[in-house]
Amino acid sequence: MDLETFNAAGRAEVLGLLAACAPIPRWCAALADARPYAGTAALLERAARLAEAWTDAEVDAALARHPRIGERIRTSGAEAALSRREQAGAGLEGGQAG
């Protein structure tokens, strides 16, 4: 999704997209509610600044929802698509080591 579409999308859609990246509700809501962003750099800067406040429990919960590198991805949807891209970026295309 490009930035223009992200800025114009409904709140629920944006929350779903952000939750697929990091399922931390207060982070997702703060990013969604700060739209529109003037550029990608502004969005990324805000996301990083907000992420500094994540608690250990939030990070643990978010990581628990993502498959480990090399683990077969058994779900579908936005979160699974992101995981597949991460796996491919790690040289593990197909979602499994070996």
Z-matrix of the N, CA and C atoms (Angstrom, degrees):
N
C 1 1.439
C 2 1.532 1 107.24
N 3 1.320 2 116.30 1 133.29
C 4 1.462 3 119.07 2 177.88
C 5 1.531 4 109.78 3 -82.64
N 6 1.329 5 115.89 4 168.11
C 7 1.458 6 120.82 5 -174.68
C 8 1.521 7 112.46 6 -63.79
N 9 1.311 8 117.70 7 -38.86
C 10 1.471 9 120.60 8 179.59
C 11 1.526 10 110.39 9 -60.40
N 12 1.317 11 116.32 10 -44.22
C 13 1.467 12 121.33 11 179.00
C 14 1.528 13 110.30 12 -66.66
N 15 1.326 14 116.58 13 -40.96
C 16 1.470 15 121.63 14 177.82
C 17 1.525 16 110.56 15 -59.47
N 18 1.316 17 115.93 16 -45.96
C 19 1.468 18 120.46 17 -179.53
C 20 1.531 19 111.99 18 -63.69
N 21 1.328 20 117.42 19 -33.69
C 22 1.466 21 121.71 20 -175.20
C 23 1.531 22 113.75 21 -91.66
N 24 1.314 23 117.61 22 -14.06
C 25 1.467 24 121.17 23 -175.42
C 26 1.523 25 111.02 24 -67.30
N 27 1.314 26 115.23 25 157.51
C 28 1.454 27 120.67 26 176.12
C 29 1.521 28 111.29 27 -65.34
N 30 1.309 29 115.87 28 153.28
C 31 1.466 30 121.09 29 -177.01
C 32 1.528 31 111.68 30 -57.83
N 33 1.329 32 117.43 31 -44.57
C 34 1.463 33 120.87 32 -178.51
C 35 1.522 34 111.43 33 -60.96
N 36 1.330 35 116.72 34 -41.24
C 37 1.463 36 120.17 35 178.98
C 38 1.525 37 110.42 36 -63.98
N 39 1.323 38 116.75 37 -44.75
C 40 1.464 39 120.91 38 -179.73
C 41 1.529 40 110.68 39 -64.59
N 42 1.328 41 116.90 40 -41.90
C 43 1.468 42 119.44 41 177.52
C 44 1.521 43 111.07 42 -59.22
N 45 1.326 44 117.38 43 -40.24
C 46 1.461 45 120.96 44 177.89
C 47 1.516 46 112.69 45 -64.72
N 48 1.323 47 116.29 46 -41.75
C 49 1.468 48 120.39 47 177.97
C 50 1.521 49 111.13 48 -63.62
N 51 1.308 50 115.89 49 -45.85
C 52 1.464 51 119.79 50 -178.78
C 53 1.526 52 111.49 51 -67.20
N 54 1.322 53 116.95 52 -38.66
C 55 1.463 54 120.50 53 179.44
C 56 1.523 55 111.57 54 -64.15
N 57 1.332 56 117.41 55 -28.37
C 58 1.461 57 120.20 56 176.56
C 59 1.528 58 110.43 57 -67.98
N 60 1.325 59 116.53 58 -27.45
C 61 1.471 60 121.28 59 177.61
C 62 1.521 61 111.30 60 -81.67
N 63 1.317 62 115.65 61 -49.23
C 64 1.467 63 122.09 62 -178.39
C 65 1.526 64 107.52 63 -151.92
N 66 1.315 65 117.70 64 101.55
C 67 1.464 66 120.87 65 -175.93
C 68 1.527 67 112.81 66 -75.55
N 69 1.320 68 114.75 67 65.85
C 70 1.459 69 122.05 68 177.98
C 71 1.521 70 105.55 69 -119.17
N 72 1.340 71 117.42 70 98.87
C 73 1.464 72 121.75 71 -169.42
C 74 1.522 73 115.75 72 -51.11
N 75 1.319 74 118.48 73 -43.50
C 76 1.473 75 118.61 74 -177.34
C 77 1.525 76 111.49 75 -69.09
N 78 1.322 77 117.77 76 -32.49
C 79 1.463 78 122.28 77 176.00
C 80 1.526 79 109.98 78 -67.34
N 81 1.323 80 115.94 79 -47.63
C 82 1.467 81 120.94 80 179.27
C 83 1.524 82 110.58 81 -59.11
N 84 1.323 83 116.86 82 -46.75
C 85 1.463 84 121.01 83 -178.30
C 86 1.525 85 111.33 84 -63.81
N 87 1.317 86 117.17 85 -42.78
C 88 1.471 87 119.97 86 -179.13
C 89 1.525 88 110.96 87 -64.56
N 90 1.319 89 117.76 88 -39.94
C 91 1.470 90 120.33 89 177.71
C 92 1.517 91 111.53 90 -67.83
N 93 1.314 92 116.53 91 -43.71
C 94 1.466 93 120.41 92 -179.71
C 95 1.523 94 110.95 93 -64.05
N 96 1.312 95 116.60 94 -41.50
C 97 1.461 96 120.97 95 -174.76
C 98 1.529 97 113.32 96 -76.47
N 99 1.313 98 117.74 97 -14.23
C 100 1.469 99 121.43 98 179.57
C 101 1.531 100 112.17 99 -89.42
N 102 1.321 101 117.32 100 0.22
C 103 1.472 102 120.13 101 178.44
C 104 1.516 103 109.70 102 -67.06
N 105 1.306 104 118.22 103 152.89
C 106 1.464 105 128.02 104 6.06
C 107 1.534 106 111.51 105 -86.70
N 108 1.328 107 114.37 106 152.95
C 109 1.455 108 121.84 107 176.04
C 110 1.525 109 108.90 108 -99.25
N 111 1.327 110 116.05 109 139.53
C 112 1.467 111 121.60 110 -178.67
C 113 1.524 112 111.86 111 -71.43
N 114 1.319 113 116.90 112 -25.51
C 115 1.461 114 120.66 113 -179.51
C 116 1.512 115 110.05 114 -165.75
N 117 1.318 116 115.14 115 169.12
C 118 1.455 117 120.81 116 179.90
C 119 1.522 118 111.03 117 -60.73
N 120 1.330 119 116.50 118 -38.52
C 121 1.464 120 119.88 119 -179.85
C 122 1.528 121 110.82 120 -60.39
N 123 1.327 122 117.35 121 -39.54
C 124 1.458 123 120.88 122 179.21
C 125 1.528 124 111.12 123 -65.35
N 126 1.320 125 117.07 124 -41.01
C 127 1.459 126 121.44 125 177.53
C 128 1.524 127 110.61 126 -63.28
N 129 1.317 128 116.51 127 -47.97
C 130 1.461 129 120.40 128 -178.56
C 131 1.528 130 111.77 129 -65.00
N 132 1.319 131 116.91 130 -38.37
C 133 1.463 132 120.80 131 178.13
C 134 1.529 133 110.64 132 -63.25
N 135 1.317 134 115.87 133 -45.07
C 136 1.480 135 119.80 134 179.37
C 137 1.520 136 110.43 135 -64.90
N 138 1.329 137 117.13 136 -42.63
C 139 1.469 138 120.98 137 179.64
C 140 1.525 139 110.49 138 -60.25
N 141 1.321 140 116.84 139 -44.57
C 142 1.465 141 120.55 140 -179.98
C 143 1.522 142 111.32 141 -66.18
N 144 1.321 143 116.75 142 -42.39
C 145 1.467 144 120.60 143 -179.99
C 146 1.533 145 110.30 144 -62.35
N 147 1.321 146 117.06 145 -43.93
C 148 1.463 147 120.81 146 178.26
C 149 1.529 148 112.07 147 -66.47
N 150 1.324 149 116.82 148 -34.10
C 151 1.468 150 120.88 149 -178.90
C 152 1.528 151 111.80 150 -67.36
N 153 1.317 152 117.11 151 -23.53
C 154 1.465 153 119.82 152 178.29
C 155 1.525 154 111.80 153 -60.55
N 156 1.314 155 117.53 154 -23.33
C 157 1.466 156 121.79 155 -178.24
C 158 1.530 157 113.26 156 -91.55
N 159 1.332 158 117.96 157 0.53
C 160 1.457 159 119.64 158 179.28
C 161 1.525 160 110.21 159 -60.29
N 162 1.309 161 115.54 160 139.38
C 163 1.462 162 120.29 161 175.97
C 164 1.524 163 108.98 162 -86.28
N 165 1.323 164 115.80 163 163.14
C 166 1.466 165 119.81 164 176.22
C 167 1.522 166 110.69 165 -58.62
N 168 1.311 167 117.14 166 -39.33
C 169 1.468 168 120.98 167 -179.67
C 170 1.527 169 111.00 168 -64.58
N 171 1.331 170 117.67 169 -39.38
C 172 1.473 171 120.75 170 178.04
C 173 1.521 172 110.97 171 -65.31
N 174 1.316 173 116.86 172 -42.81
C 175 1.473 174 120.82 173 179.03
C 176 1.528 175 109.47 174 -63.88
N 177 1.310 176 117.19 175 -46.20
C 178 1.470 177 120.64 176 179.38
C 179 1.525 178 111.09 177 -59.06
N 180 1.326 179 117.45 178 -44.52
C 181 1.465 180 121.32 179 179.95
C 182 1.523 181 111.08 180 -64.83
N 183 1.317 182 117.44 181 -40.77
C 184 1.467 183 121.21 182 179.32
C 185 1.521 184 110.65 183 -65.56
N 186 1.316 185 117.36 184 -44.74
C 187 1.465 186 120.77 185 -179.42
C 188 1.518 187 111.90 186 -66.61
N 189 1.314 188 117.26 187 -32.07
C 190 1.462 189 121.15 188 -179.49
C 191 1.526 190 111.96 189 -64.16
N 192 1.332 191 117.13 190 -23.72
C 193 1.471 192 120.90 191 -179.01
C 194 1.519 193 113.13 192 -83.57
N 195 1.329 194 117.66 193 -13.13
C 196 1.459 195 121.39 194 -177.73
C 197 1.518 196 109.99 195 -103.24
N 198 1.349 197 116.66 196 139.95
C 199 1.467 198 118.08 197 177.30
C 200 1.529 199 110.22 198 -66.92
N 201 1.302 200 115.83 199 149.90
C 202 1.459 201 120.77 200 176.88
C 203 1.524 202 109.00 201 -70.38
N 204 1.328 203 116.61 202 155.10
C 205 1.462 204 120.50 203 178.42
C 206 1.518 205 108.55 204 -56.99
N 207 1.322 206 115.56 205 128.65
C 208 1.450 207 122.07 206 -179.54
C 209 1.513 208 114.37 207 91.93
N 210 1.318 209 117.86 208 -13.77
C 211 1.460 210 121.70 209 -179.92
C 212 1.526 211 109.84 210 -78.60
N 213 1.313 212 116.66 211 140.78
C 214 1.464 213 121.03 212 178.47
C 215 1.524 214 109.76 213 -65.09
N 216 1.316 215 116.19 214 134.93
C 217 1.461 216 122.59 215 179.25
C 218 1.520 217 107.84 216 -88.50
N 219 1.316 218 116.69 217 119.51
C 220 1.464 219 121.43 218 -173.33
C 221 1.522 220 113.20 219 -112.79
N 222 1.319 221 117.90 220 10.02
C 223 1.462 222 120.31 221 -179.69
C 224 1.520 223 109.47 222 -116.26
N 225 1.332 224 115.65 223 177.27
C 226 1.463 225 120.68 224 176.98
C 227 1.521 226 108.01 225 -129.02
N 228 1.308 227 116.46 226 175.89
C 229 1.451 228 121.19 227 178.32
C 230 1.518 229 112.40 228 101.07
N 231 1.332 230 115.27 229 -172.10
C 232 1.459 231 121.59 230 -174.61
C 233 1.520 232 112.05 231 -62.46
N 234 1.318 233 117.08 232 -42.22
C 235 1.466 234 120.17 233 -179.09
C 236 1.525 235 110.87 234 -64.02
N 237 1.322 236 117.41 235 -41.33
C 238 1.463 237 121.19 236 178.56
C 239 1.526 238 110.71 237 -66.12
N 240 1.329 239 117.57 238 -39.15
C 241 1.464 240 120.53 239 178.96
C 242 1.520 241 110.68 240 -63.05
N 243 1.326 242 116.96 241 -42.26
C 244 1.467 243 119.61 242 176.78
C 245 1.524 244 110.88 243 -63.02
N 246 1.318 245 117.03 244 -42.14
C 247 1.464 246 120.58 245 179.35
C 248 1.516 247 111.31 246 -62.50
N 249 1.328 248 116.75 247 -39.88
C 250 1.466 249 119.87 248 178.18
C 251 1.532 250 110.84 249 -62.43
N 252 1.338 251 116.82 250 -41.54
C 253 1.469 252 119.64 251 178.08
C 254 1.524 253 110.63 252 -65.10
N 255 1.332 254 117.15 253 -38.87
C 256 1.463 255 120.25 254 177.30
C 257 1.523 256 110.48 255 -63.02
N 258 1.325 257 116.71 256 -44.30
C 259 1.464 258 121.31 257 179.83
C 260 1.532 259 110.27 258 -61.68
N 261 1.330 260 116.03 259 -43.30
C 262 1.462 261 120.47 260 179.68
C 263 1.523 262 110.35 261 -63.62
N 264 1.319 263 117.13 262 -39.40
C 265 1.451 264 121.50 263 178.37
C 266 1.512 265 112.88 264 -65.15
N 267 1.317 266 116.09 265 -24.54
C 268 1.464 267 120.98 266 178.59
C 269 1.531 268 111.40 267 -90.32
N 270 1.331 269 116.68 268 8.06
C 271 1.445 270 121.03 269 179.97
C 272 1.505 271 113.32 270 78.65
N 273 1.324 272 117.05 271 22.20
C 274 1.461 273 122.04 272 -177.02
C 275 1.514 274 110.33 273 -119.67
N 276 1.305 275 117.22 274 45.82
C 277 1.460 276 120.23 275 -178.13
C 278 1.517 277 109.45 276 -55.55
N 279 1.314 278 114.58 277 143.30
C 280 1.443 279 120.86 278 -176.72
C 281 1.516 280 111.91 279 94.36
N 282 1.345 281 115.56 280 -8.14
C 283 1.455 282 119.50 281 174.22
C 284 1.508 283 115.72 282 80.72
N 285 1.352 284 117.50 283 17.36
C 286 1.446 285 117.01 284 176.64
C 287 1.515 286 110.23 285 -147.29
N 288 1.297 287 116.36 286 149.48
C 289 1.462 288 121.93 287 178.90
C 290 1.513 289 108.89 288 -76.64
N 291 1.310 290 114.26 289 156.05
C 292 1.447 291 115.43 290 171.35
C 293 1.426 292 111.29 291 125.65
